[in-house]
Amino acid sequence: MRAGISGAAYTLDRQIAGGMDAVVQDVIQRALADAAIQLADVDMVITVASDALDGMMVPVRSDMAGGFGKSYLNIPSSAGHALMAAASSIEAGDAETVLLVGWGAASKLAEFDSRTNQFDPFYLRPLGASVATLQAMQEQSLIDQGLISREDVGLLASRMSEITWGKSEPATFCDGAAAIVLQQNAAGLIFDHIGFASRAQIPLDGNLDPAIWVEEVTKKLEDPGFIEICGQSPSFELRALAAIPGAKRTNAHGGSSQGWFGPASPLRNLAALHAAAGESGRQSGLLIDLAGPLGQHVTAIQFRAGGSHAA
């Protein structure tokens, strides 16, 4: 049995007023409608959100997401890990239908990062170092080594912003929510392969190159032809792509460097790819999730189109 997507929906905005509750409920209802099922048909609910990003709302929203009375799991690390858990549950026969819901209000991180006063066990970064600081460290390190150019980073950032927002003005930290319905042998995108590589902390040798970890995950995969790569900065995405030569299309839906709302961000890209696959009927490719402030947790999901959407 292969896990596939039968329904998906997402919302992305620079800042969502009035809180996330209504937005989360809306994307769930739209994803269920896209899959032509009811919440009662769902066996398992998985949420992906970080308390560090979104207060202590994960337990509250799990019930709102339909988790009450069902098998439930929260994945606080990344969308890639959540997708692995959802697909594994289906392929192992533990569930026939999984509702995967992710959200984040990351716009507030542009002004204040609550993680600067704690030693977050997932990010394992130096106390007091913000996401922006570590991104700047990585970008400067890659530029100094001649692995990327500052001009190329700027061009990618501009292109991603045009795709995501329709204008070149960046909005790295934004708000969003996404819901995806996965089922056995669904008619939408079918997951053919899932691989991952993880480094628990910043390498002591100072090597901040995400291409090394992407290559480790993707070296045995066939040329995907189409790549949707999701990282917190243009330098993440640009350098990671260097490990996958020959891609025909990249980030047709904007990546995450200009639309990052937290660990669940890649779900938005996958929802957009699901819609595109339903239109073309022949879409296939690769989704790469670069999690962690230095991209040191990599998940790669190779997929193909199983056909049109469920009726």
Sine and cosine of phi, psi and omega as CSV:
sin_phi,cos_phi,sin_psi,cos_psi,sin_omega,cos_omega
0.00,0.00,0.73,-0.68,0.07,-1.00
-0.95,-0.32,0.60,-0.80,0.07,-1.00
-0.99,0.11,0.67,-0.74,0.02,-1.00
-0.62,-0.79,0.28,-0.96,-0.02,-1.00
-1.00,-0.08,0.81,-0.59,0.04,-1.00
-0.95,-0.32,-0.23,0.97,0.01,-1.00
-0.29,-0.96,0.51,-0.86,-0.01,-1.00
-0.31,-0.95,0.42,-0.91,0.07,-1.00
-0.36,-0.93,0.41,-0.91,0.04,-1.00
-0.43,-0.90,0.34,-0.94,0.13,-0.99
-0.71,-0.70,0.72,-0.69,0.01,-1.00
-0.70,-0.72,0.75,-0.66,0.02,-1.00
-0.49,-0.87,0.40,-0.92,0.01,-1.00
-0.88,0.47,-0.61,0.79,0.12,-0.99
-0.38,-0.93,0.80,-0.60,-0.02,-1.00
-0.99,-0.11,0.88,-0.48,-0.01,-1.00
-0.99,0.14,0.54,-0.84,0.11,-0.99
1.00,0.07,0.19,0.98,0.05,-1.00
1.00,0.03,0.15,-0.99,-0.14,-0.99
-1.00,-0.06,-0.24,0.97,-0.17,-0.99
-0.83,0.56,-0.78,0.62,-0.04,-1.00
-0.90,0.44,-0.58,0.81,0.00,-1.00
-0.92,0.39,-0.69,0.72,0.02,-1.00
-0.88,0.47,-0.72,0.70,0.03,-1.00
-0.87,0.49,-0.64,0.76,-0.03,-1.00
-0.91,0.42,-0.72,0.69,-0.04,-1.00
-0.92,0.39,-0.53,0.85,0.06,-1.00
-0.90,0.44,-0.75,0.66,-0.02,-1.00
-0.89,0.45,-0.62,0.78,0.00,-1.00
-0.94,0.34,-0.61,0.79,0.03,-1.00
-0.92,0.38,-0.67,0.75,0.05,-1.00
-0.89,0.46,-0.67,0.75,0.02,-1.00
-0.90,0.43,-0.62,0.78,0.03,-1.00
-0.89,0.45,-0.58,0.82,0.02,-1.00
-1.00,0.09,-0.10,0.99,0.00,-1.00
0.87,0.49,0.67,0.74,0.05,-1.00
-0.73,-0.69,0.15,-0.99,0.08,-1.00
-0.95,-0.30,0.29,-0.96,0.04,-1.00
-0.86,0.51,-0.52,0.86,0.01,-1.00
-0.89,0.45,-0.36,0.93,-0.01,-1.00
-0.99,0.15,-0.15,0.99,-0.06,-1.00
-0.99,0.11,0.75,-0.66,0.03,-1.00
-1.00,0.01,-0.60,0.80,-0.12,-0.99
-0.65,-0.76,0.62,-0.78,0.08,-1.00
-0.89,-0.46,0.76,-0.64,0.06,-1.00
-0.84,-0.55,0.77,-0.64,0.07,-1.00
-0.92,-0.40,0.54,-0.84,0.07,-1.00
-0.77,-0.64,0.95,-0.32,0.02,-1.00
-0.31,-0.95,0.41,-0.91,-0.06,-1.00
-0.92,-0.40,0.78,-0.63,0.06,-1.00
-0.86,0.51,-0.54,0.84,0.00,-1.00
-0.91,0.42,-0.44,0.90,0.00,-1.00
-1.00,-0.06,-0.51,0.86,-0.24,-0.97
-0.76,-0.65,0.58,0.82,0.03,-1.00
0.90,0.44,-0.56,-0.83,0.00,-1.00
-0.94,-0.35,0.64,0.77,-0.12,-0.99
-1.00,-0.02,-0.09,1.00,-0.04,-1.00
-0.86,0.51,-0.76,0.66,0.00,-1.00
-0.88,0.48,-0.62,0.78,0.00,-1.00
-0.91,0.41,-0.73,0.68,-0.07,-1.00
-0.97,0.26,-0.29,0.96,0.07,-1.00
-0.89,0.45,-0.65,0.76,0.06,-1.00
-0.92,0.38,-0.67,0.74,0.01,-1.00
-0.90,0.44,-0.53,0.85,0.00,-1.00
-0.98,0.21,-0.02,1.00,0.04,-1.00
0.99,-0.17,0.20,0.98,-0.06,-1.00
-0.97,0.23,-0.26,0.97,-0.05,-1.00
-0.91,0.42,0.83,-0.56,0.04,-1.00
0.99,0.17,0.08,1.00,0.01,-1.00
-0.85,-0.52,0.24,-0.97,0.15,-0.99
-0.87,0.49,0.74,-0.67,-0.10,-0.99
-0.68,-0.73,0.62,-0.78,0.03,-1.00
-0.56,-0.83,0.73,-0.68,0.14,-0.99
-0.96,-0.29,0.75,-0.66,0.03,-1.00
-0.94,-0.35,0.97,-0.25,-0.10,-1.00
-1.00,0.10,0.01,1.00,-0.16,-0.99
-0.99,-0.12,-0.83,0.55,-0.08,-1.00
-0.32,-0.95,0.36,-0.93,0.06,-1.00
-0.90,0.44,-0.58,0.81,0.02,-1.00
-0.86,0.51,-0.71,0.70,0.03,-1.00
-0.90,0.43,-0.63,0.78,0.02,-1.00
-0.90,0.43,-0.66,0.75,0.04,-1.00
-0.90,0.43,-0.62,0.78,0.07,-1.00
-0.87,0.49,-0.69,0.73,0.00,-1.00
-0.91,0.43,-0.68,0.74,-0.02,-1.00
-0.91,0.41,-0.73,0.68,-0.02,-1.00
-0.91,0.42,-0.64,0.77,0.00,-1.00
-0.90,0.43,-0.62,0.78,0.02,-1.00
-0.89,0.46,-0.63,0.77,0.01,-1.00
-0.95,0.30,-0.72,0.69,-0.05,-1.00
-0.93,0.38,-0.44,0.90,0.04,-1.00
-1.00,0.10,-0.13,0.99,-0.01,-1.00
0.99,0.10,0.18,0.98,0.02,-1.00
-0.97,0.24,-0.37,0.93,0.01,-1.00
-0.48,-0.88,0.52,-0.86,0.09,-1.00
-0.99,-0.14,-0.52,0.85,-0.02,-1.00
-0.70,-0.72,0.83,-0.56,-0.01,-1.00
-0.86,-0.51,0.73,-0.68,0.11,-0.99
-0.98,-0.21,0.89,-0.46,-0.02,-1.00
-0.95,-0.32,0.86,-0.51,-0.09,-1.00
-0.81,-0.58,0.76,-0.65,0.03,-1.00
-0.70,-0.71,0.50,-0.87,-0.01,-1.00
-0.41,-0.91,0.21,-0.98,0.08,-1.00
-0.10,-1.00,0.63,-0.78,0.09,-1.00
-0.93,-0.36,0.97,0.25,-0.12,-0.99
-1.00,0.04,-0.09,1.00,-0.01,-1.00
-0.86,0.51,-0.50,0.87,-0.01,-1.00
-0.92,0.38,-0.35,0.94,-0.02,-1.00
-0.94,0.33,-0.31,0.95,0.05,-1.00
-0.91,0.42,-0.42,0.91,-0.01,-1.00
-0.94,-0.34,-0.55,0.83,-0.08,-1.00
-0.53,-0.85,0.77,-0.64,0.03,-1.00
-0.92,-0.40,0.95,-0.30,-0.07,-1.00
-0.90,0.44,-0.32,0.95,-0.05,-1.00
-0.98,0.20,-0.09,1.00,0.00,-1.00
-0.95,0.31,-0.22,0.98,0.00,-1.00
-0.93,-0.38,0.38,0.92,0.05,-1.00
-0.55,-0.84,0.27,-0.96,0.05,-1.00
-0.97,-0.24,1.00,0.07,-0.11,-0.99
-0.91,0.41,0.83,-0.56,-0.08,-1.00
-0.92,0.38,-0.36,0.93,0.04,-1.00
-0.99,0.13,-0.72,0.69,-0.07,-1.00
-0.99,0.16,-0.50,0.87,0.07,-1.00
0.73,0.68,0.75,0.67,0.03,-1.00
-0.97,-0.26,0.30,-0.95,-0.02,-1.00
-0.84,0.54,0.63,-0.78,-0.01,-1.00
-0.83,0.55,0.80,-0.60,0.02,-1.00
1.00,-0.05,-0.12,0.99,0.00,-1.00
-1.00,0.04,0.85,-0.52,-0.02,-1.00
-0.99,0.12,0.23,-0.97,0.08,-1.00
-0.85,0.53,-0.71,0.70,-0.03,-1.00
-0.88,0.48,-0.62,0.79,0.02,-1.00
-0.89,0.46,-0.72,0.69,-0.02,-1.00
-0.93,0.36,-0.57,0.82,0.08,-1.00
-0.88,0.47,-0.68,0.74,0.01,-1.00
-0.90,0.43,-0.62,0.79,0.05,-1.00
-0.88,0.47,-0.72,0.69,-0.01,-1.00
-0.90,0.44,-0.73,0.68,-0.04,-1.00
-0.87,0.50,-0.72,0.70,-0.02,-1.00
-0.91,0.41,-0.61,0.79,0.03,-1.00
-0.89,0.46,-0.70,0.71,-0.01,-1.00
-0.92,0.39,-0.61,0.79,0.03,-1.00
-0.92,0.39,-0.70,0.72,-0.01,-1.00
-0.88,0.47,-0.55,0.84,0.00,-1.00
-0.99,0.14,-0.08,1.00,-0.01,-1.00
0.97,0.23,0.29,0.96,-0.05,-1.00
-0.99,0.11,-0.47,0.88,0.12,-0.99
-0.63,-0.78,0.28,-0.96,0.07,-1.00
-0.93,-0.37,0.48,-0.88,0.03,-1.00
-0.88,0.47,-0.57,0.82,0.01,-1.00
-0.91,0.42,-0.68,0.73,-0.01,-1.00
-0.91,0.42,-0.62,0.79,0.05,-1.00
-0.88,0.48,-0.69,0.72,0.01,-1.00
-0.90,0.44,-0.65,0.76,0.01,-1.00
-0.91,0.42,-0.69,0.73,0.01,-1.00
-0.90,0.43,-0.69,0.73,0.00,-1.00
-0.87,0.50,-0.67,0.74,0.00,-1.00
-0.91,0.41,-0.69,0.73,-0.02,-1.00
-0.91,0.41,-0.68,0.74,0.01,-1.00
-0.90,0.44,-0.62,0.78,0.00,-1.00
-0.93,0.38,-0.62,0.79,0.05,-1.00
-0.88,0.47,-0.67,0.74,-0.01,-1.00
-0.92,0.39,-0.70,0.72,-0.12,-0.99
-0.97,0.24,-0.70,0.71,-0.15,-0.99
-0.91,-0.41,-0.17,0.98,-0.04,-1.00
0.98,0.19,0.20,0.98,0.04,-1.00
-0.47,-0.88,0.33,-0.95,-0.10,-0.99
-0.99,0.11,-0.11,0.99,-0.01,-1.00
-0.94,0.35,0.86,-0.52,-0.04,-1.00
-0.93,0.36,0.45,-0.89,0.12,-0.99
-0.54,-0.84,0.94,0.33,-0.12,-0.99
-0.86,0.51,-0.74,0.68,0.00,-1.00
-0.99,-0.14,0.90,-0.44,-0.01,-1.00
-0.69,-0.72,-0.14,-0.99,0.02,-1.00
-0.90,-0.44,0.53,-0.85,0.02,-1.00
-0.14,-0.99,0.20,-0.98,0.06,-1.00
-0.46,-0.89,0.50,-0.87,0.01,-1.00
-0.54,-0.84,0.54,-0.84,0.07,-1.00
-0.72,-0.70,0.68,-0.73,-0.02,-1.00
-0.72,-0.69,0.72,-0.70,0.07,-1.00
-0.98,-0.22,0.84,-0.54,0.05,-1.00
-0.93,-0.37,0.68,-0.74,0.00,-1.00
-0.64,-0.77,0.23,-0.97,0.05,-1.00
-0.92,0.40,0.81,-0.59,0.09,-1.00
0.74,0.68,0.74,0.67,-0.03,-1.00
-0.93,0.38,0.26,-0.97,-0.05,-1.00
-0.98,0.17,-0.25,0.97,-0.02,-1.00
-1.00,0.08,-0.64,-0.77,-0.01,-1.00
-0.93,0.36,0.78,-0.63,0.02,-1.00
-0.98,-0.21,0.74,-0.67,0.03,-1.00
-0.99,0.13,0.90,-0.44,0.00,-1.00
-1.00,-0.02,-0.55,0.84,-0.08,-1.00
-0.39,-0.92,0.65,-0.76,0.10,-1.00
-0.77,-0.64,0.81,-0.59,0.05,-1.00
-0.76,-0.65,0.40,-0.92,0.01,-1.00
-0.50,-0.87,0.43,-0.90,0.12,-0.99
-0.67,-0.75,0.60,-0.80,-0.09,-1.00
-0.60,-0.80,0.67,-0.74,0.14,-0.99
-0.86,-0.52,0.86,-0.51,-0.16,-0.99
-0.93,0.38,-0.34,0.94,-0.03,-1.00
-0.44,-0.90,0.13,-0.99,0.03,-1.00
-0.88,0.47,0.77,-0.63,-0.04,-1.00
-0.84,0.54,0.69,-0.72,-0.03,-1.00
-0.93,0.37,-0.36,0.93,0.01,-1.00
-0.99,0.14,0.03,1.00,0.06,-1.00
0.99,0.13,0.08,1.00,-0.04,-1.00
-0.98,0.22,0.93,-0.37,-0.05,-1.00
-0.94,-0.33,0.49,0.87,-0.13,-0.99
-1.00,-0.03,0.95,-0.30,-0.02,-1.00
-0.94,0.35,-0.31,0.95,-0.01,-1.00
-0.89,0.46,-0.50,0.87,0.01,-1.00
-0.88,0.47,-0.71,0.71,-0.06,-1.00
-0.97,0.25,-0.57,0.82,0.06,-1.00
-0.91,0.42,-0.67,0.74,0.02,-1.00
-0.88,0.48,-0.62,0.78,0.01,-1.00
-0.87,0.49,-0.60,0.80,-0.05,-1.00
-0.99,0.15,-0.60,0.80,-0.19,-0.98
-0.97,-0.22,-0.06,1.00,-0.14,-0.99
-0.89,0.45,-0.40,0.92,-0.01,-1.00
-0.99,-0.13,0.02,1.00,-0.02,-1.00
-1.00,0.02,0.47,-0.88,0.10,-0.99
-0.95,0.31,0.32,-0.95,0.04,-1.00
-0.84,0.54,0.90,-0.44,-0.09,-1.00
-0.95,0.30,-0.40,0.91,-0.02,-1.00
0.98,0.21,-0.59,0.81,0.00,-1.00
-0.69,-0.72,0.74,-0.67,-0.03,-1.00
-0.77,-0.64,0.73,-0.68,0.19,-0.98
-0.89,-0.45,0.93,-0.36,-0.09,-1.00
-0.91,-0.43,0.70,-0.72,-0.16,-0.99
-0.82,-0.57,0.93,-0.38,0.05,-1.00
-0.66,-0.75,0.16,-0.99,-0.07,-1.00
-0.99,0.11,-0.12,0.99,-0.01,-1.00
-0.48,-0.88,0.40,-0.92,0.04,-1.00
-0.86,0.51,-0.56,0.83,-0.01,-1.00
-0.92,0.40,-0.57,0.82,0.12,-0.99
-0.81,0.59,-0.85,0.53,-0.17,-0.99
-0.92,0.39,-0.66,0.75,-0.05,-1.00
-0.89,0.45,-0.74,0.67,-0.04,-1.00
-0.95,0.32,-0.63,0.77,0.00,-1.00
-0.88,0.48,-0.57,0.82,0.01,-1.00
-0.91,0.42,-0.40,0.92,-0.01,-1.00
-0.90,0.44,-0.35,0.94,-0.01,-1.00
-0.99,0.11,-0.10,1.00,-0.06,-1.00
-0.80,-0.60,0.99,0.14,-0.05,-1.00
-0.95,0.31,0.45,-0.89,0.16,-0.99
1.00,0.05,0.13,0.99,0.02,-1.00
-0.91,0.40,0.71,-0.70,-0.04,-1.00
-0.99,0.17,-0.61,0.79,-0.02,-1.00
-0.67,-0.74,0.58,-0.81,-0.02,-1.00
-0.68,-0.73,0.77,-0.64,0.14,-0.99
0.80,0.61,0.80,0.60,0.06,-1.00
-0.91,0.41,-0.29,0.96,-0.03,-1.00
-0.93,-0.38,0.30,0.95,0.22,-0.98
0.99,-0.17,-0.08,1.00,-0.04,-1.00
0.86,0.50,-0.29,-0.96,0.05,-1.00
-0.89,-0.46,-0.14,0.99,-0.08,-1.00
-0.89,0.46,-0.40,0.92,0.04,-1.00
-0.89,-0.46,0.29,0.96,0.02,-1.00
-0.38,-0.92,0.81,0.59,-0.11,-0.99
-0.99,-0.14,0.87,-0.49,0.03,-1.00
-0.88,-0.48,0.34,0.94,0.06,-1.00
0.86,-0.50,-0.19,-0.98,-0.09,-1.00
-0.84,0.55,-0.40,0.91,-0.05,-1.00
-1.00,0.09,-0.02,1.00,-0.12,-0.99
-0.78,0.62,-0.69,0.72,-0.02,-1.00
-0.87,0.49,-0.36,0.93,0.05,-1.00
-0.89,0.46,-0.55,0.84,0.05,-1.00
-0.89,0.45,-0.68,0.74,0.01,-1.00
-0.91,0.42,-0.64,0.77,-0.01,-1.00
-0.92,0.38,-0.62,0.79,0.05,-1.00
-0.89,0.46,-0.64,0.77,0.03,-1.00
-0.92,0.39,-0.63,0.78,0.04,-1.00
-0.91,0.42,-0.60,0.80,0.03,-1.00
-0.87,0.49,-0.69,0.72,0.02,-1.00
-0.89,0.45,-0.67,0.74,0.01,-1.00
-0.92,0.40,-0.60,0.80,0.01,-1.00
-0.91,0.41,-0.59,0.81,0.03,-1.00
-0.91,0.42,-0.52,0.86,0.00,-1.00
-0.97,0.24,-0.67,0.75,-0.09,-1.00
-1.00,0.00,-0.56,0.83,-0.02,-1.00
0.98,0.22,-0.10,1.00,-0.07,-1.00
-0.73,-0.68,0.32,0.95,-0.07,-1.00
-0.95,0.30,0.64,-0.77,0.13,-0.99
-0.50,-0.86,0.35,-0.94,-0.01,-1.00
0.22,-0.98,-0.48,-0.88,-0.16,-0.99
-0.61,-0.79,0.76,-0.65,0.13,-0.99
-0.95,-0.30,0.81,-0.59,0.00,-1.00
-0.88,-0.47,0.80,-0.59,0.03,-1.00
-0.95,-0.32,0.90,-0.44,0.07,-1.00
-0.99,-0.16,0.99,-0.13,-0.04,-1.00
-0.99,-0.15,0.27,-0.96,-0.06,-1.00
1.00,0.09,0.43,-0.90,-0.09,-1.00
-0.92,0.39,-0.26,0.97,0.05,-1.00
-0.87,-0.50,0.29,0.96,0.02,-1.00
0.93,0.36,0.44,0.90,-0.13,-0.99
-1.00,0.02,0.09,1.00,0.14,-0.99
-0.85,-0.53,0.95,-0.32,-0.13,-0.99
-0.91,-0.41,0.79,-0.62,0.14,-0.99
-0.85,-0.53,0.75,-0.67,0.03,-1.00
-0.85,-0.53,0.79,-0.61,-0.03,-1.00
-0.85,-0.53,0.91,-0.42,0.04,-1.00
-1.00,-0.04,0.72,-0.70,-0.08,-1.00
-0.67,-0.74,0.28,-0.96,0.10,-0.99
-0.63,-0.78,0.32,-0.95,0.01,-1.00
-0.99,0.14,0.77,-0.64,0.03,-1.00
-1.00,-0.01,-0.13,0.99,-0.03,-1.00
0.64,-0.77,-0.37,-0.93,0.00,-1.00
-0.99,0.17,0.18,-0.98,0.05,-1.00
-0.87,0.50,0.38,-0.93,0.13,-0.99
-0.89,0.46,0.56,-0.83,-0.03,-1.00
-0.93,0.37,0.00,0.00,0.00,0.00
